[in-house]
Amino acid sequence: MTSKIDILFEELFGFKPKKSGEAYEKISAAVMKLLYKDSKVTHDEKLKGEFSDTLYQIDVMLEDESKKRMGEAKDYTVKGAKVGEQIFKS
C-alpha cells in the first residue's frame, strides 16, 4: 500500500521514492532547509557513535557553526497510526 506521504512526494518532486519511509525523510529535510536557510541540512547521514564504533543512520541532520541537530522521521500513514500510538501490538 502506498502512503499518503509517498503520493505527496511524487506530486511535489515528480518521481517515487526508492524505499519505504524515504519520502517522509526527504520532505522533512526539505522543510528544515526552508526553515534554517543558513544551516547545512543533510538526509540519510551516517555517523559513528561518540563512545563506540557503532554506525548510526540519521534521517535528517541540521548543522550550523555551533551545533548538530539530528532527527528521526517516521511515516506511520500506511498503518493509519498516530505518532505516539503503539504501532506493534502483541
Order of alpha helices (4+ residues) and beta strands (2+ residues): alpha-alpha-beta-beta-beta
